[in-house]
């Protein structure tokens, strides 16, 4: 890594096609190989019903914690390149089946809204399948604005989540 400041970043991972648990483990490996970035934490895998159309397989989700000197847009581009290498094709549909979905959830305490990237990730505070694994890798984390991730997860509950044991 160069001498620029390391920024903590958190990535949400999801898959419901082509052996989702295998897809996420491969994605963890790919995140560990990103330039100017260190993979420092990975959550357990969680199975949950799909958000949106229900006529698709359940998702498997997780969160990875990174330290990076990449700018947010460069990190997003790297995440999208990993998705493409795993067979992700962007067809414009929302909440449909995915071989691999990587979402940049948080980048330090940065707030950002561009056409390509919104930070923190929209809906983060309302999604148990993101909050519980995020709480697992960063239990004391606070979102920009001060909300504590663990408190948000507890308030939301985990009724539809099932932790997958290794």
Secondary structure by P-SEA (a helix, b strand, c coil): ccccbbbbbbbbbbbcccaaaaaaaaaaaaaaacccccccccccbbbbcccccccccbbbbbbbbbcccccaaaaaaaaaaaaaaacccccccccccccbbbbbccccccccccccccccccccccccccaaaaaaacccccccccccaaaaaaaaccccbbbbcc
